[in-house]
Amino acid sequence: MLIRLVYASTATKPVNREVLDAILKTARLRNEVRDLTGLLVFDHQYFLQVIEGHRSAVSLLLSKLFADSRHSELTVLEFDEISQRMFADWSMSFIPAATANRPLLLRHGVSSHFDPYSFTKAGALAFLSAMRGDAAISS
């Protein structure tokens, strides 16, 4: 059974490019072994991430995310069964939130700046799906 997890969280410390690269490298290695796929959007303060995979692997990752001190206020926006993956091309892709334009943010959120806590479940997934085309460039 496949599960899709979408969550938002806030960085507890400044995250520079070196730290972000280390996070992505570790995630990609671990996700590939666990058959997890997804996309991370980050803006130096907020994380918005989608993870897809088998229930046991996604649940284990979620428990680790809740225990990770690098972020706080982890809010699950979606944790649902799915019939197929939307983000199957990447073990973990990344796209900077800054690439999201104002109309895209307003269409899917309630603000013209990146605030993943303002997304509804459907809005977060639609936003991530719209960003998916740009992620191939940054992965």
Secondary structure as UniProt FT lines:
FT   STRAND          2..11
FT   HELIX           17..34
FT   STRAND          37..42
FT   STRAND          46..54
FT   HELIX           55..67
FT   TURN            69..70
FT   STRAND          71..82
FT   TURN            88..89
FT   STRAND          93..96
FT   HELIX           97..99
FT   HELIX           102..108
FT   HELIX           116..118
FT   HELIX           121..138
//
